């Protein structure tokens, strides 16, 4: 895996992904955009603090999506049980 050069916060980095160069570039663009959004919304100018705030933002989003995913799975399991019970009642 050779990697691709991306830019985040004005810093060039070489990154590699099992999903390919376009995927790595898209992720880097997402991170850079989130940092720009945080920078515009706060008085933080320290690069490390911006990176930490971006990481916290992504962690929050990830955890919310995990919980939503689990709730959807639980709902699907409930629907599956109800459907199975309905089918069993018809037999």
Buried (B, 14 or more C-beta within 10 A) or exposed (E): EEEBEBEBBEEEEEBEBEEEBEEBBBBBEEBBEBBEEBBEEEEBEEEEEBBEBBEEBEEEEEEEEEEEEEEEEEEEEEEEEEEEEEEEEEE
